[in-house]
Amino acid sequence: MLTVISPEKMYLSAGTVVKSPATWQTYQSLCDRRGNRSIPRIKYRSGEVLLMSPLPKHGREVSLIADIIKVLLDQSDREYDAFTPITMQLPEESGIEPDYCFYIDHWPEISGKERIDWRNDPPPDLVLEIDVTSYTEVEDYLPYQVPEVWLVRDQQLLIYKLQDNNYSAESQSQYFPEVNVADIVAQYLNIAYQRNTSAAIRHLKQWLGN
């Protein structure tokens, strides 16, 4: 697989992950070199930088599960804000780019803002990560104190809730206690792969009575 990382060009073929020791300044330089593009994804943690170019499978699952979350929120008439792509940074400490993030309880605090100050503004209430390339660790979100992280591996949803500065695995989401979201994700991912994303969302809305 072709990988080029130079002062003139940065390219990773789909599915490639590159990890190397790096300073915060190196991470910032890579982000500047990428510019307004969303690929490759760039992460900084504990003195190392990780670059990843997602596969089509990654984008498909992100789109579907984000739509599932939106349907569930709309079903209960909850207001929210959602972001993708987005870069979360704490200088010299962490830089991360979640696949999707949702402000559910705290959307009024960031409503209308063009920039979010990750040291002073509240973090997203819910972050979604699709892990196709063993790229994500839920602990990456500890510096930001994200209340809940959804991590999808092998089409299975793992739910992690922040408790006492650690993430614990949970069977239910605190934002959707009335439904088993892991079962919903598995079922509608299956429909999407058998047919398409629109069919999966249509079936979900019918099941919810919309």
N, C-alpha and C positions, 0 to 999 in steps of 0.2 A: 504494500500500500504506500502511496506517495505521501510524504510529509516534507514540507518546506517551511522553515522558520528562520528568516533572515531579516536584516534591516530593511530590505526592499519588498519582501513578500512573506505572507504567512498563509499556509495552506495545509489542511489535513484532509485526507480522503475520508469518506463516511465511515463511521465506526471506529475511528482511530482515537486513542487516548495517549497523551504524552505527559509524563510527570518528570519534573526536575527540580533540584534545589534552586531557590531564587530569593531575592530580596523584595521588599515592598516596591522599591523603585523599578525593579525589573518587571514586576506585575503591572505597574502603572504604564510602563513603556509598551508592553504588549497590548494593553487595552487601548492606548492611543493609536497604535499601529493598526489595530482592527477597525478603528473608526466607528461609523454608524452601523456596521454590519453586525448581525447577531451570531455569526459563526466565524471562527470556532468559539465555543463557550470557554471562558477563562475563570479559573478559581484560584484563590490564594489562601493558604492555611499553613501555619507552623513552619514558615521558612521554605515552603515549596510552592510551585505553581503547577497547575494541572490544566491542560487544554484538551478539549473534546469536540469532535465533529459528529453530530447525531445522525443516526440512521432514520430512514422514513418511518419505521416502526415506532420510533421514539416520538416523532411529531404526531403521528396518528393517535397514539394513546394519550398524549398530553391533551390534544384537542377534544377527544371524546370525554375524558374524565373531568376536564374543566367544564364541559357542557353539562355533564351529570350534576356537578356541584351547583351550577347556575339553575338548573331545573328544580333541584331540591330546595334551594333558597327561594326561588320564585313561588314554589308550591306553598310555602309558609308565609308568603308576603313579606319577606325580610329584605331590607335594603342592604346593599353592599357595594364595594368597589373591588375591581379585579385588575390585575396587571400582568402583562407579558409582552415583550421581555422586560426584565427589570434587573438592575445591578444593585446589590446590597454591599456596602463597604464600611468597615471600621478601620481607619488608617493604621498601618503597621501591624494590624491584627488579623483581619479577615476580608476577603472579597469573594462573593458568591452570587450566582445567577440562577435563582429558582426557575423551574419550568413555568410555574403559574403561582400567583399568590392572591389571597383574598383578605380584604378587610371586612369583617362581619360585625363585630361588636364595636370596633373603633373607627369605622369609616368616617364619622364626622370630624375626627381630628386631622385627617389628611385630605378631606374634601377640597377640591379646587387647587391643591398644591401641585406645582410643576416639579418640585424637587422634594425629596424626603430626607430629613436629617436623621440618620440612623442612630445617632447618640442621644437625641432628644425626642424625636417623634416615636409613637408606638410602632412596634413591628407588625407585620401582617398577622392576622389571627390564625390563618391557615395557609400552609405552603404545600404545594404539590410537586413531587419529584418523580420522574420516570427513570428507573435505573436499568438501562439496557447494557451498559458497559462497565458495571461495578465501579461507578464514578462517585456515587453519593454516600456520605455518612451522615446519619441524622444529627450527630454531635456538631456538625458544621453550623447548625443553627443555634447552638447554645449561646454564643456571644451576643446574639440579637434577642434572645429570650422569646422566640416564636412559640406561642402556646400549643400549637398542634401541627405536626408534620405528617403528610401522607406520602409514603414511599411505595411505589409499585415495582415489583420484581416478578418476572415470569408471569405476568398478567394477574398477580395476586396483590391485593392492597394490604399494606401494613400500616397501622395507625400508631403514632407516637404522641404522647401527651407530656408536656413539661410539668414536672413535679419536683420541688426541692432542688432546682438547678440540675436536674437530670431528666432524660427522656425515658419513659416507661411504655412498653407495648400495651395497647388497649384493644379490646374487642369492639368497642363502640366509639363513635366520634362524639365529642362533647357538643358539637354544633348540630348534629343530626341524631339525637338519642332515640328518636321514634322509629328509626329504620336501621337495618343491618347494611351499612354502606359497603362493606367488603363483599357481601353476596351480590349487591346491586352492581358493583364494578365488574365482578367476574362474569355475571350474566350478560351484561350489555357489551362488554368487550367481546364476548363470544359471538353475539349477534353482529357486531361490527365486522368481525373477521369473516363471518359467514356471508354477510351481505355488504353493508357499509355503515358509516357513522350516522347518516340521517335516519336509517331504519332503526338503529339502536335507540336514538333519542326519541323517535316517534313512538316506539314501543314503551319506553319509560314513561312518557307523558300519558299514554293510554292507561298504563298500569296505575298511575297516580290519579287518574280520573280527570285529566285536563282536556 
